Amino acid sequence: MKVTYDSWQKQYKTPFGAIQANTLVTWAIAIDQPVQEADLWLTKLNEDPVAYPMNYNDETQKYETQVRVGSSGLYNYYFAIKQNNQMFYVDQGLFGQGRLRQDDHNLKQYQLICYERKVPQVDWYVQGVVYQIFPDRFANGNPYGEVTGRKKNSFLYATEEDTPYYIKNSRGEITRWDFFGGNLAGIRKKLPYLKKLGVNTIYLNPIFLATSNHRYDTVDYMKIDPMLGDEDDLRGLIHDLHQNGMHLLLDGVFNHVGQESIYFQEAIKDKSSHYYSWFNFIDYPEKYQSWWGVSSLPEVNKSNPEYQDFIYGDHGVLAKWMKDQVDGWRLDVADELPMDFLRNIRNRLMKENCQVMIGEVWEDASDKFVNSEYRPYTFGDNLTGVMNYPVRNFIVGLLTSENNDAEIALMNKLALLVEHYPTNFLRNCLNNIGTHDTVRIKTALQNDEKLVLLAFGLMFMLPGVPCIYYGDEAGLIGDKDPDNRRFFPWGRESRSLIAQVSKWINVRKQNPVLVKSKIGFLHIATGINAIVRYDEKVIMVYCINKNKAETVLAKENFAFYCLPKTIAEEVAAELDQTKLSGEDSILRKIPRKANIG
């Protein structure tokens, strides 16, 4: 018996991927012989499985069923077939292909996300390119490079070329924070560079008063760190950004504060302080809950009504900074913020006409569990997108893999993400090939700038908003923190890499198919792969060869995934017999011959 099912093709499932609540979904499977019965088994998280009989359709020659999925939730499904009084099962194989099995143990069920409402699509964001800046490490805009707001028990580097280094005690705790002196004035001064590069949005790591250089240890949410400037400097930066058609995302750190924060210091000085209930003390005042056990980062009690009002109330942190026309927020460690807390942040931002709220989630956000509790990030009432670290994993993996199976597995994992996320949510995700928490992309790729350029190309080809970590486009290197937070190499940039990244930004601006379209994959040989994006009018294909040797692409070696047959045929005709140099790529734009798929 042969059974065919493909969750990516509309003749087997429609609509594709995640669905909105109350959507009618059609499932169909093709079986090469009559069977006694066929059923779709659909299970909502924490509910009992439900069987839906599938009836044979003479016209389509498939067994079909339709189900109106009435409520949002995390669903899973598989198919059961009875033939000659024996049971068979169809679960998920690679790229949505059905896999016939004879037992129901450890079935790899398909996932179906049913979301409550669509997240908003903001044109400047989804069509743009974001540039992440670690404020201390980008530029100093003071007339003579002076550093203001110097901190006690810290040190300044002698030159911008110095390598970051932590001074730690025997317990591994940082005892002297290090600074280069970058500031808001420096970012403002470098806007012409960023505008010429082509980015339209800046995402800043935290800028509020703190002790450390990374500023994830907030001291006072209502003040700009004086090393970076003051509120006038922030307003000036926002003004200049908006004058240039650019935007600003800030980093919100609301799970924890710094040990030196005004809130925590009041709490440990006086048990009667109203700040005492903001924290979870185990043995007052010495022991308390902290982020991952790091004593310098006391965790805040997010269920405290006073703290909630302080963050998202009418006169709270978000309301204050939104008055300065901030355009969006990235939320640190979103996994550790209660769902209601996230929903109320979203409600506050909507009141402020702010539609961009990106959460730091490192995995597939559609099926994330924290402390055995499901986190419905994709349901539309909280985050509008996430930091898309799976994209980085895919790109670095593809450029460092050693065999076909590994590359196909990477493509399959990314395909699952595309299938799991609601369309708008996917388009809002902030894609990266590096951040302040990862090894620099050039270092990850053994300092090979040709591979770095391939990495940028892959990022720009994928669904989601590209985000460039400052300096990556200039060839900056760096291992794990703190090495990945070096100062921008002004005067020592890789001009050729900057030029190529700028070209990619322009390609994305000029081709809407890279923003709102479908995706498919092509594997040709180890190290030779392609991303295909297509809509009703055009196909764009980006084929990379990470190997050293030149190759000639031959269509008999093409293995397409997640693509309609018509698209695959057009791509094959375009690429067949094309020469592709080693560590190089080709980008082709193909007008559609047939508006199918």
C-alpha positions in Angstrom: 0.0 0.0 0.0 1.3 3.4 -0.9 0.0 6.5 0.9 0.8 10.1 -0.2 0.4 13.2 2.0 2.3 16.5 1.8 1.4 19.2 4.3 3.1 21.8 2.0 0.9 21.1 -1.0 -2.6 22.5 -1.3 -4.0 19.3 -2.8 -3.4 17.6 0.6 -3.9 20.4 3.1 -5.5 23.8 2.8 -4.8 26.4 4.1 -1.1 25.9 4.5 0.6 26.1 7.9 -0.9 27.8 11.0 -4.5 28.9 10.9 -6.7 31.4 12.6 -9.4 30.3 15.0 -12.7 29.2 13.3 -10.9 28.3 10.1 -12.2 25.4 8.0 -9.3 23.1 7.2 -9.3 20.5 4.5 -7.1 17.4 4.7 -6.6 14.8 2.0 -4.5 11.7 1.5 -4.0 9.6 -1.6 -4.0 5.8 -1.2 -3.2 3.6 -4.1 -5.9 1.0 -3.2 -9.3 0.9 -1.5 -9.2 0.7 2.3 -11.7 -0.2 5.0 -11.4 3.2 6.6 -9.2 6.3 7.0 -9.3 8.7 9.8 -7.6 12.0 10.7 -6.7 12.1 14.4 -6.5 15.6 15.8 -5.5 16.4 19.3 -5.5 19.8 21.1 -3.0 20.2 23.9 -4.4 18.9 27.2 -7.5 17.5 25.5 -8.5 14.0 24.3 -7.7 13.0 20.6 -10.7 13.3 18.2 -11.1 11.1 15.1 -12.5 12.6 12.0 -13.5 10.0 9.3 -12.1 10.6 5.8 -14.4 9.9 2.9 -13.3 9.0 -0.6 -13.7 11.7 -3.2 -14.2 10.2 -6.7 -13.2 13.5 -8.4 -9.9 14.1 -6.6 -9.3 10.3 -6.0 -8.3 11.1 -2.4 -9.7 10.4 1.1 -10.8 13.8 2.5 -12.2 15.4 5.6 -12.9 19.0 6.7 -12.7 20.3 10.2 -13.5 23.8 11.5 -10.9 24.4 14.2 -12.9 26.6 16.5 -10.4 27.7 19.2 -6.8 28.8 19.4 -4.3 26.2 20.7 -1.5 23.9 19.9 -2.8 20.9 17.9 -1.1 17.7 16.6 -2.4 15.3 14.0 -1.7 12.1 12.1 -3.7 9.7 10.0 -4.9 6.1 10.7 -5.8 3.6 7.9 -7.5 0.3 8.3 -6.7 -2.3 5.5 -7.5 -6.0 5.7 -8.3 -5.5 9.4 -4.8 -4.3 10.0 -3.9 -0.7 11.2 -1.4 1.6 9.5 -0.4 5.1 10.4 0.8 8.2 8.6 3.0 10.6 10.5 5.4 13.3 9.6 8.6 12.7 7.6 10.9 15.2 6.0 9.5 18.4 4.6 5.9 17.6 5.4 5.9 14.3 3.5 3.7 11.6 5.0 5.5 8.5 6.3 3.6 5.1 6.4 4.1 3.1 9.6 2.7 -0.1 11.0 2.6 0.8 14.7 1.5 3.9 16.6 4.4 4.0 19.0 6.4 7.3 19.0 4.6 8.7 16.1 6.1 12.0 14.9 2.8 13.9 14.6 2.3 17.0 12.5 1.9 20.2 14.4 -0.9 22.7 13.8 -0.9 26.1 15.4 -4.3 27.8 15.7 -3.9 31.4 16.6 -6.4 33.9 18.0 -5.7 36.9 15.8 -3.1 38.1 13.3 -0.3 40.2 14.6 0.0 43.6 12.9 2.3 44.2 9.9 4.1 47.5 10.0 5.5 48.4 6.6 8.6 50.2 7.7 9.5 47.2 9.9 8.7 44.2 7.7 10.1 45.8 4.6 13.1 47.2 6.3 16.5 46.1 7.7 17.4 46.4 11.3 20.9 47.3 12.7 21.7 46.2 16.3 24.0 48.4 18.2 25.7 47.6 21.6 25.8 51.3 22.6 29.2 51.3 24.5 30.9 49.8 21.4 29.8 51.7 18.4 30.9 55.3 18.4 31.8 58.3 20.7 30.2 61.5 19.4 31.7 63.9 21.9 34.0 66.6 20.4 37.2 65.1 21.7 36.1 61.6 22.5 35.7 62.4 26.1 33.8 60.0 28.3 31.1 61.4 30.5 29.3 59.7 33.4 32.2 57.6 34.4 31.4 54.8 36.9 33.1 53.8 40.1 35.2 50.7 40.1 35.4 50.5 36.3 38.1 51.1 33.7 38.3 52.6 30.2 40.2 51.0 27.4 43.2 52.9 26.0 42.2 52.5 22.3 39.3 51.4 20.3 41.3 48.5 19.0 41.7 46.9 22.5 40.2 43.5 23.1 37.4 43.3 25.7 38.4 41.5 28.8 36.6 40.7 32.1 38.3 41.1 35.5 36.7 38.4 37.7 37.1 37.2 41.3 37.6 33.6 42.4 33.8 33.0 42.1 33.8 34.0 38.5 32.0 37.3 39.2 33.0 40.4 37.3 34.6 42.9 39.7 35.5 45.7 37.3 33.3 46.6 34.4 35.1 47.8 31.2 34.0 50.6 28.9 35.0 52.0 25.6 32.8 55.2 25.8 30.4 54.8 23.0 27.3 57.0 23.4 24.1 58.2 21.8 25.8 61.2 20.3 28.2 58.8 18.5 25.2 56.8 17.0 23.7 60.1 15.9 26.9 61.1 14.3 27.2 57.9 12.4 23.6 58.0 11.0 25.0 59.0 7.5 27.0 55.7 7.5 23.9 53.7 8.4 21.7 55.4 5.9 24.2 54.8 3.1 24.4 51.2 4.2 20.7 51.0 3.7 19.3 50.1 7.1 16.1 51.9 8.2 15.9 50.7 11.9 18.3 50.7 14.8 17.8 48.3 17.7 19.7 49.4 20.8 20.8 47.1 23.6 19.7 48.7 26.9 20.3 52.4 27.5 18.9 53.0 30.9 21.1 53.7 34.0 23.0 50.6 35.0 26.3 49.4 36.5 27.6 47.2 33.6 28.6 47.9 30.0 25.7 45.7 28.7 23.2 47.5 30.9 20.9 44.4 31.4 21.3 45.2 35.2 19.1 48.3 35.3 19.6 50.7 38.2 16.9 53.2 37.2 14.4 52.6 34.4 13.5 56.3 34.3 17.0 57.6 33.5 19.3 57.3 30.5 22.8 56.1 31.5 24.9 59.3 31.7 27.8 57.5 30.0 25.5 57.3 27.0 24.0 60.8 27.4 20.7 62.1 28.6 17.1 62.4 27.5 17.9 65.3 25.2 20.4 63.0 23.5 17.8 60.3 23.0 15.2 62.8 21.7 17.8 64.2 19.3 18.7 60.7 18.0 15.0 59.9 17.5 14.4 63.2 15.8 17.3 62.6 13.4 16.2 59.0 12.7 12.7 60.1 11.9 13.9 62.9 9.7 15.8 60.3 7.7 12.9 57.9 7.5 14.5 55.6 10.1 13.2 54.1 13.3 14.3 53.0 16.8 13.7 49.8 18.8 14.6 49.8 22.5 15.5 46.8 24.7 13.1 46.3 27.6 14.6 44.3 30.5 11.7 43.7 32.9 12.5 40.2 34.4 15.3 41.4 36.6 17.2 44.5 37.7 20.7 45.2 38.9 21.9 44.5 42.4 22.7 48.2 42.6 19.2 49.2 41.4 17.5 51.9 43.4 14.6 49.5 43.9 16.6 46.5 45.2 18.8 48.8 47.4 15.7 50.2 49.1 14.3 46.7 49.6 17.4 45.3 51.4 17.7 48.4 53.5 14.2 48.5 54.8 11.8 45.6 55.0 8.9 48.0 55.3 9.8 49.6 52.0 7.2 49.1 49.3 10.0 47.8 47.1 10.4 44.8 49.4 7.5 43.0 47.8 9.0 43.5 44.4 11.6 40.8 45.1 11.5 37.2 46.2 13.7 36.9 49.3 14.7 33.4 50.5 16.8 34.6 53.5 16.4 38.3 53.9 18.5 40.3 52.9 21.3 38.0 51.8 19.5 35.4 49.7 17.0 36.1 47.0 15.8 34.8 43.6 18.0 36.0 40.8 18.3 35.4 37.1 19.8 32.0 36.6 21.3 32.3 40.1 23.4 35.4 39.2 23.4 37.4 42.4 24.0 40.7 40.7 20.7 40.3 38.8 17.9 40.1 41.4 14.7 38.8 39.8 11.6 41.0 40.1 8.2 39.6 41.2 6.2 40.1 38.0 3.0 39.2 39.8 3.3 42.3 42.0 0.6 44.7 41.0 2.7 47.8 41.9 5.6 46.5 39.7 3.2 45.8 36.9 1.8 49.3 37.1 5.3 50.6 37.2 6.2 48.9 33.9 3.0 49.2 31.9 0.7 51.5 33.8 -0.4 54.9 32.5 2.6 56.6 34.1 5.0 53.7 33.9 8.2 53.0 32.2 6.8 52.2 28.7 4.4 55.2 28.8 7.3 57.5 29.7 9.6 56.5 26.9 6.9 56.2 24.3 6.3 59.9 24.7 9.7 60.3 23.0 8.3 58.5 19.9 10.2 55.2 20.3 9.0 53.0 17.5 9.2 49.5 19.0 10.6 47.2 21.7 12.6 44.0 22.1 11.9 42.2 25.3 14.8 40.5 27.1 14.3 36.9 28.3 10.7 36.8 27.2 10.5 33.1 28.4 10.7 34.3 32.0 7.9 36.9 31.8 4.4 35.6 32.6 2.1 35.5 29.7 -0.3 38.0 31.3 2.6 40.3 31.8 3.5 40.1 28.1 -0.2 40.6 27.1 -0.4 43.7 29.3 2.9 45.1 27.8 1.3 44.6 24.4 -1.9 46.3 25.5 0.1 49.3 26.7 2.1 49.5 23.5 -1.1 49.3 21.4 -2.5 52.3 23.4 0.7 54.1 22.5 0.2 53.2 18.8 3.3 50.9 18.9 3.0 47.7 16.9 6.5 46.1 17.2 7.1 43.9 20.2 9.8 41.3 19.6 10.6 38.7 22.3 13.9 37.1 23.0 13.1 33.4 22.4 15.9 31.2 21.2 14.0 28.2 19.9 10.9 27.5 17.8 8.5 29.8 19.6 5.3 27.9 18.5 5.8 24.9 20.8 7.8 26.4 23.6 7.2 25.1 27.2 8.6 26.8 30.3 8.4 24.9 33.6 6.0 22.4 31.8 3.6 25.3 30.9 2.9 26.0 27.2 3.8 29.5 26.1 1.4 30.7 23.3 3.7 33.3 21.8 2.2 32.9 18.3 -1.5 33.4 19.3 -1.5 37.1 18.4 -2.2 38.7 21.8 1.3 39.1 23.1 4.6 39.1 21.1 4.4 40.3 17.5 7.5 38.3 16.6 10.7 36.8 18.1 14.5 36.9 17.8 14.9 34.3 15.1 18.0 32.4 16.4 16.9 29.3 14.4 17.8 31.2 11.3 21.3 31.7 12.5 21.6 28.0 13.4 20.4 27.1 9.9 22.9 29.5 8.1 25.9 28.6 10.2 25.1 25.0 10.0 24.7 25.0 6.2 28.0 26.8 5.8 29.9 24.4 8.1 28.3 21.1 7.5 30.2 18.1 6.1 27.5 15.9 4.5 24.2 15.9 2.6 22.2 14.4 5.4 23.2 17.2 7.8 22.3 19.9 5.2 18.9 18.3 4.4 18.2 18.1 8.1 18.9 21.8 8.5 16.6 22.7 5.7 13.9 20.4 7.1 14.2 22.1 10.5 13.7 25.5 9.0 10.8 24.3 6.9 9.1 23.2 10.1 9.5 26.7 11.6 7.9 28.2 8.4 5.0 25.7 8.7 4.5 26.3 12.4 4.5 30.1 12.5 1.5 32.2 11.5 2.4 34.2 8.3 2.5 37.6 9.9 4.4 36.4 12.9 7.0 34.8 10.7 7.4 37.9 8.7 7.9 39.9 11.9 10.7 37.7 13.3 14.0 39.4 13.7 16.5 37.2 11.8 20.2 37.3 12.6 23.5 35.7 11.9 25.0 37.1 15.1 24.1 39.1 18.2 25.8 40.2 21.5 25.1 36.7 22.8 26.8 34.7 20.0 30.1 34.2 18.4 30.7 36.7 15.6 29.7 35.3 12.2 33.2 35.9 10.7 34.8 34.0 13.6 32.2 31.2 13.3 33.2 30.8 9.7 36.9 30.7 10.3 37.5 34.3 9.2 36.5 33.5 5.6 34.8 36.7 4.3 33.6 34.8 1.2 31.5 32.6 3.5 30.4 35.6 5.5 29.0 37.1 2.4 27.1 33.8 1.7 25.7 34.0 5.2 24.4 37.5 4.6 22.9 36.4 1.3 21.1 33.5 3.0 19.7 35.8 5.8 18.4 38.3 3.2 16.7 35.4 1.3 14.7 34.1 4.3 11.3 35.1 5.6 11.6 37.6 8.4 13.3 41.0 9.0 17.1 40.9 8.6 19.1 42.3 11.5 22.8 43.1 11.2 24.8 43.0 14.4 27.0 46.1 14.4 30.4 45.5 12.8 29.5 42.2 11.2 29.1 44.0 7.9 32.6 45.5 8.4 34.3 42.1 9.0 34.6 42.5 12.8 35.7 39.3 14.6 35.0 38.0 18.1 34.5 34.8 20.0 32.1 34.4 22.9 31.2 37.3 25.3 33.0 39.6 25.9 35.1 39.1 22.7 32.0 39.5 20.5 31.5 43.0 21.8 34.6 44.7 20.4 34.5 48.4 19.3 33.4 49.1 15.7 36.6 49.0 13.5 36.3 52.6 12.2 39.1 53.1 9.6 39.8 49.4 9.5 36.5 48.2 7.9 36.3 45.6 5.2 35.1 48.0 2.5 34.3 45.2 0.0 32.1 43.4 2.5 30.2 46.6 3.4 29.6 47.2 -0.3 28.2 43.7 -0.8 26.0 43.9 2.3 24.6 47.2 1.1 23.9 45.6 -2.3 21.9 42.9 -0.5 19.9 45.5 1.4 19.0 47.2 -1.9 18.0 43.8 -3.4 15.6 43.3 -0.6 14.2 46.8 -1.0 13.6 46.4 -4.7 12.1 42.9 -4.6 8.9 42.6 -2.5 9.0 38.8 -3.2 11.8 38.7 -0.5 9.3 40.2 2.1 6.0 38.6 1.4 6.2 35.3 -0.5 6.5 31.5 -0.2 9.7 29.6 0.3 11.2 26.3 -0.9 14.6 24.6 -0.8 16.9 23.0 -3.3 19.8 20.6 -2.4 22.2 19.8 -5.2 25.3 18.3 -3.5 27.2 18.7 -0.2 27.9 22.4 0.1 25.7 23.4 -2.8 22.2 24.5 -1.9 19.6 27.1 -2.8 16.8 29.1 -1.3 13.8 29.7 -3.5 11.2 32.5 -2.9 8.2 32.9 -5.1 4.9 34.6 -5.5 2.3 34.9 -8.3 4.6 37.0 -10.6 8.2 36.1 -9.9 10.7 33.5 -8.6 14.0 34.4 -6.9 16.6 31.8 -6.4 19.8 32.1 -4.5 22.2 29.2 -5.0 25.4 29.0 -2.9 28.6 26.9 -3.3 30.5 26.9 -0.1 33.1 24.5 -1.5 36.5 25.6 -2.8 36.0 24.0 -6.2 34.0 25.4 -9.1 31.0 23.3 -10.1 28.5 23.0 -13.0 24.9 22.7 -11.9 23.1 19.8 -13.5 19.4 19.4 -13.1 19.6 15.6 -12.7 21.2 16.3 -9.3 18.5 18.7 -8.1 16.4 17.7 -5.1 13.6 20.2 -4.5 11.7 20.5 -1.3 8.5 22.3 -0.3 7.9 23.5 -3.9 5.1 23.0 -6.4 6.2 21.1 -9.4 5.8 24.1 -11.7 8.1 26.2 -9.6 10.7 23.5 -9.4 10.7 23.0 -13.2 11.2 26.7 -13.8 14.1 26.9 -11.4 15.7 23.8 -12.8 15.5 25.2 -16.3 17.1 28.4 -15.2 20.0 26.9 -13.2 20.8 23.8 -15.4 24.4 23.9 -16.7 25.2 27.1 -14.8 28.8 27.4 -13.7 29.2 28.3 -10.0 32.6 29.3 -8.7 33.9 28.0 -5.4 32.8 30.0 -2.3 30.4 31.9 -4.5 26.8 32.3 -5.3 24.3 33.2 -8.0 21.1 35.2 -7.6 18.5 34.8 -10.3 15.1 36.5 -10.8 12.7 34.5 -13.0 9.4 35.8 -14.3 6.7 33.3 -13.7 5.6 31.3 -16.7 2.5 29.9 -15.0 0.7 31.5 -12.1 0.4 28.2 -10.1 1.4 27.3 -6.6 
